[in-house]
Amino acid sequence: MRNFKIDFTHSDFTLLKQRINETRFPNFQQAEGWEMGTPVNVLKKVLKAWADSYEMWKVQESYLNRFPQFIYNIDGVDIHFFHIKSSNPEATPILMAHGWPDSFLRYSKTFPLLNEYDLIVPSIPGFGFGSLPEKGFVNNADSAEIWHKLMTEVLGYKSYVATGGDMGRGILSYIAAKYPDEIEGLLLTDVGFAGDIVATPDEKLSPEWLHYKKDATEWMKKQGAYISIQGTKPYSLGYGLCDSPAGMAGWLIEKFHDWSDWERFSLDDILHNLTLYRMTGCAPSSITAYYGNCNTLPPLGEIRVPVGIVRFPHDILPVPKDWIEQHYNLIQFTEMPYGGHFTAMEAPVPFANALESFIKLLKSK
C-alpha cells in the first residue's frame, strides 16, 4: 500500500500550452449547434482556457490531496483509490464507481457532504493513475473482481453499499451478482441499455416501451458510433487522443455536452477532467475497456440485492420504471431535479441526499 498525492508540475502545463498553441484547426464551415460534433468555437474557447489553467488546477489538486489516496497492486494491476474514513468506527462503507469519459472527479464534490460514511473511490483500471493488466484491457467482470478484492481482502470490509453509473454500474452489477452476501445494496444512476425492449416487435410493446425503443434506435443511429469505434479499434483512435490535446478535448467535450445538463458544468469542471486525462495519459487506455466489454464480457448473473435508482432528467435514454421493477429488487426510485449522465459532478447535493436516504432505508429493513 503506497500513499499517493497528485502533483502535476508547472512544466507539465508549459508543455500542454505549447501543444495547444500548435493546434492546427480544420477549416470547418460549421453551422451553430452540436449536431456534427464539438463546434470549433467551443473547442477554441476551452483550449484557450486550458492553456492557462495551471493555477486553477493547483487549487483543485490541493482540494483532492486533502483526502487520503493510495496505490495498491491487485492481480498485477495498480489500483488508485481514495479511502476517506469517517470518524465513526461503525460507519457504512460506500464503494463509488465512475464511468467514461469521466473519473473519480464524478464524486469529488460529495466528499465533504458524506463525512458520516467511509468512502472508497477507485479508478477503473486504465483510468487516471491506475494501470492495465498485461493483456492490455479489462472488462467489467475483471474490474469487479479487482474492486471486490480491494474492499474485502485489502481494506477488510465484510460488507458494503455501492453506487455508480455508466461503466461503473456495469462493474457493480457483476459484483452484486457474484457476491450478493457482501453487497448490502446498490444505488444506481442508470441501468444501461434495455436491449430486450429494442428487440421486441412494436405491436407487443406498451406505449412507454415503444417510445423508449424509438428513442434508443434514434440515439444509437446518431450518437452510438463511439461504442463501435472504441469496442473494435481503440488503438487507432487512441494515438490521436494521446498525442493531441485538441483531438482529445474535441472527442470528450462532445460527450459531456450531449449526455449532461450542460449548463450545470462550469468551465473548470470540464478542464479538470481534461487535465486528469491528459496528464495521466489515460485517454487511450480508458477506451480499451470498451474493447473488453464488447468482445470478452461473460454473462451477467441475476442481481437480487436491494437496488435504488436515482434518475437524472438529462441522462442518456432513461429506461421505463416498470422495466426496472421487472429486472431489479427495486426499493427506492428517486427523480432528480436536474443533472445528467455525470450525476454527482452535476448535482452533488441532491445525489448525496438520495444516497443517504437509500442507506437509511437499507438499515431500516
Stockholm file with secondary structure:
# STOCKHOLM 1.0

chainA/1-365         MRNFKIDFTHSDFTLLKQRINETRFPNFQQAEGWEMGTPVNVLKKVLKAWADSYEMWKVQESYLNRFPQFIYNIDGVDIHFFHIKSSNPEATPILMAHGWPDSFLRYSKTFPLLNEYDLIVPSIPGFGFGSLPEKGFVNNADSAEIWHKLMTEVLGYKSYVATGGDMGRGILSYIAAKYPDEIEGLLLTDVGFAGDIVATPDEKLSPEWLHYKKDATEWMKKQGAYISIQGTKPYSLGYGLCDSPAGMAGWLIEKFHDWSDWERFSLDDILHNLTLYRMTGCAPSSITAYYGNCNTLPPLGEIRVPVGIVRFPHDILPVPKDWIEQHYNLIQFTEMPYGGHFTAMEAPVPFANALESFIKLLKSK
#=GR chainA/1-365 SS CEEECCCCCHHHHHHHHHHHHTCCCCCCCCCSSSTTSSCHHHHHHHHHHHHTCHHHHHHHHHHHTTSCEEEEEETTEEEEEEEECCSCTTCCEEEEECCSSCCGGGTGGGGGGGTTSEEEEECCTTSTTCCCCTTSCCCHHHHHHHHHHIIIIISCCSCEEEEECTHHHHHHHHHHHHCTTTEEEEEESCCCCCHHHHHSCGGGSCHHHHHHHHHHHHHHHHHTHHHHHHHHCHHHHHHHHHHCHHHHHHHHHHHHHHTSCGGGCCHHHHHHHHHHHHHHTHHHHHHHHHHHHHHSCCCCCCCCSEEEEEECTBSSSCCCHHHHHHHSEEEEEEECSSCBTTGGGTCHHHHHHHHHHHHHHHHHC
#=GC SS_cons         CEEECCCCCHHHHHHHHHHHHTCCCCCCCCCSSSTTSSCHHHHHHHHHHHHTCHHHHHHHHHHHTTSCEEEEEETTEEEEEEEECCSCTTCCEEEEECCSSCCGGGTGGGGGGGTTSEEEEECCTTSTTCCCCTTSCCCHHHHHHHHHHIIIIISCCSCEEEEECTHHHHHHHHHHHHCTTTEEEEEESCCCCCHHHHHSCGGGSCHHHHHHHHHHHHHHHHHTHHHHHHHHCHHHHHHHHHHCHHHHHHHHHHHHHHTSCGGGCCHHHHHHHHHHHHHHTHHHHHHHHHHHHHHSCCCCCCCCSEEEEEECTBSSSCCCHHHHHHHSEEEEEEECSSCBTTGGGTCHHHHHHHHHHHHHHHHHC
//
